[in-house]
Amino acid sequence: MGLRDDLERFREVGEKRREDLADFIQYGDLGQSRPGSVSVPVKIVSLPEFAYDQRDQGGVGQGDGDTPDVGQPIGQPQPQPGDDDGEEGDEPGEEGGEHEYYEMDPEEFAQELDEELGLDLEPKGKQVVEEKEGPFTDMTRSGPDSTLDFERMFKEGLKRKLAMDFDEDFLRELCKVEGISPREVFEWARGENLPVSMAWVEEAHADVADERGKWDSIEAVEENVSRETVQQKIRREGIKHVPFRREDERYRYPEIIEEKEKNVVVVNIRDVSGSMREKKRELVERTFTPLDWYLQGKYDNAEFVYIAHDAEAWEVDREEFFGIRSGGGTKISSAYDLAAELLEEYPWTDWNRYVFAAGDSENSSNDTSERVIPRMEEIPANLHAYVETQPSGNAINATHAEELEKHFGRDAEDVAVAYVNGEGDVTDAIYEILSTESEADE
């Protein structure tokens, strides 16, 4: 393989990492990851090297003194110790293939999974951890002079001037009409929506008494004297006076912004009854582990609760959760009863909640309809999800997932049901669960 081919392989490693992520979720070794980090296997990329030309190594002779032995093929390398049968050397299959892991934090894992699956989950902030001053957008009627919103006050005064001002010269001309009284002038002005007072009209009428009789009628004034609007007057004279009032004053103060911490508690429930054999348990781990990593990467503070159950339920730690097995029967409602009790420590007002359950869908008679479904409806959560793990397909008595789906419907905003029959279904199940939560945020 030449240098050009090696460089092309090197450029493709970024794309391969995302493909490896999807393969890892389905088939990878989950145990390589540690708390606070996710280890995704990536294929080794050999860096390009230059090879020396073989022609510089001498002639074709390969025997002693460059003299070929009789019957020795020209150009073939000499056998080395350990190459022949029975010679001491490496046993075939002793050395495993070369593997390395790309280590990422849960936040990076969540981002990669968002891009891989096309998710858009926006975590909800609940608990207020800090209040800080934002921009000065709110208003109050009192405050220091430095925060007075003068621009707003000027606009209010200007609007008042436009509403109160009128063409005084035109009204004075009306007062010069032969035989007109102050009352007639006032009523005409009111009919034109001019904000003039009776006192002003009486004063103007008295001031032009010597010019009374200049006009025969109001119509004559309207035909011969141009009226000027307030806007025209302002453009001509400018603004000499704006009538401000105390009620126009507003003082700016900062908006109080609440910084909320995005807290989440994830309750993982697993059936450990006798029917949950090794393959089913492995599928539970392959589905739940990436979900845990994803939510840990999305939220500021993530806590996890693990519940195992057969006919009864009990809290376990993470190590026990994926390995424990019981020989008892199955009563899924016992796990939801315990979940409701444990979630009392995580109030819905302060915590986002996810309740994920998994098993082979086998449950005691009527427990799903009479106990589990009512419990799920009583426990407030961002999302309830159930994952059915049946490697061989549905068993005759494996009806729990179907009952949930029938009751809540396939388009429920806060309930998701997924089916995992093999490793290839894991990514689809994760998408089904997380996309349900993403759609509920819209």
C-alpha positions, 0 to 999 in steps of 0.5 A: 500500500502506497503513501497516497493510500495511507494518507487517504485512510488517515483522513477517513479516521474522523468518519470512522470514529462515528461509525465505531460509536454506533458499532460500540453501542451494539457490539462493543465491550462496555466494560472498558469505560470508567465512571466519568469517561466513555471508551469507544474502540477505534481501528488503528491507523498505520502512519505512512512510511517510505520503503527502500528500493529492493534493487539496492540490496545486491545481485540475485544470488542468495547463497554463500558468497552471492552464489545461489545454491542448486535448486534455490528459486531466485528472488525468494527469501531464505527460511528463517528459524521458526518458520518451518513446521516443528521449529520454535516460534510463535504459536498461531492465534496467541496474539490478539488483534491490535485494539485501541480506545478513544476516550471521551467524556459523557458530554462529548458522547452525548454530542456524538450520539445527537449527531449520529441519531439526529436527536435534539433533546434540550435539558430542562433547568429546574433548581435555581442556584443563582440570581444575577442582574441582566440587562436594564429592560424593566421599568419602575416609577422611582429610582436614582436619576442616573437610571431615568429613561429620558428617551421614553419621557421625551416621547411621552411628552411629545405625544402629549404636545401633539395631542394638545397643540392646535393652530392658534392663528386660525382660531383667531381668524375665526374670532374675527367673523362678523357677529360670531360669539365665543361659544360658536367658535368653541363648538366649531373647534370641538367639532374639529377635535381641536383641544382648545378650552373655552377660556382660551377662546374667550380671551382670543375673542376679546383680543381681536374685537377691533378686527371683528367683521373681517370675514362674513362667515366661517366658510370664508375663513376656511376658503382663504386661510390655510390651516397648519398641522402640529407636525408642520408647525414643529418642522417650521419652528422646532420644539420650544417646549415639551409638556413633561409630567411627573407621570412620564418618568420611568427608571430603568432597573436590571432584569433578574435572571435565574440561573437554573441547574439542570438536575436529573435522576435516572431510575433504571429498573430490571427484571432479574427473575428466572426467565431473564437469562444471560443474553437478555441481561446483556441486551439490557446492559447494552441499552441502558448503559449508553442511555445513562452516559447520554443523560449524564452528558446532557445534564449538569448533575446526574444521579442514578438509582438501580432497582432489581425485581422478581416478584419483589423489588430492592435497590442495588448498586450498578455492579449488581444491577447487570449481573444479578439473577434470581429464581423467583417469579415476576411482579413488575409493579413492585419495582414501580412501588419502590421507585415512587418511594425512592423518588420522594428524595428527588422532588419533581419541582427540582429534578428532571426524572427518567424511569427506564425499565427492561425485561422480557415482558413476562409479568404476573397476571393482571399486574400490568393493567391493574398496578403498573400502568396506574403507578406510571401515571402517578409518577411524574417524569420527563419520560417513562420507557420500557425495553422488551428484551426477547432474543428469540422473539415474543414469548406467548406470555410476554405481553407487558410491552404490548399492554403498555403500548396499547394503553398509552399509544405509540405517539405518547409524549412521555412514554416510550416502548422499545423492542430489542431482539438482538444487538442490531436493535439497540441503536433503534431502541435508544433512538425510539426512547430519546426521540420521544423525549426530544419531541415532548420538548417541542 
